[in-house]
């Protein structure tokens, strides 16, 4: 497949789509799953079930009351959960000071979710003077316990050199791979990027990159979808491969991905109308079946 010359500057200047540290901030880590064994545990699990309701808590006030009751009895994950409710303003007014206090209680008792959310707030200076180093240390503790969100945060910080870290691609790969293997789509995309660019790895491996991009794309990660489209479009292949490439670029463009939008703007005129129509049909099918993050 001949690659239009115009596309080369797009890949060279903008590189590949990464899960940017400056992107919209994800919600605090979800609550842990445990087995009811006490009144506090039962209260925590009931509050958690309300939180997991589709569309958000059906009764925010009750959710907050149950979580507070469990936290007041010293339930560690309920303490982390209460911090989340204060941070998100669910069933109560938003209060970063209260969120920090409850996250810290849970963190000091070993809650990975408490450690991660506390670390992120400290690193970002939310409700407390900004301290990237201390914040990262808390996130590192959570990552050491295997929390996917923390593994990703530590890996991304090592990749980009944020949170006061020295850029270290090998460390980034190690942490991101753990998060990717646990099913985190953003991490799967970044592992794909690292294989495609040989970051922290001995050589470029487009086959491995494609495999990870596919995992991310299937979970609805828009950057994974865009990167998969680019990878397929810029390598030799038959008509089916080209259709698949255009399909993923169309899906990513529909969701606002800048790189996919620019690439299609540069190449769309060269795509036969019949192929574009078929790719659009395939893209609609994907959009109706694939979750979005």
PyMOL commands that set and color helices and strands:
alter all, ss='L'
color gray80, all
select helices_A, chain A and resi 5-14+39-51+60-72+76-88+96-108+112-124+132-144+148-160+169-181+185-197+206-218+222-233+239-254+258-270+273-289
alter helices_A, ss='H'
color red, helices_A
deselect
rebuild
show_as cartoon
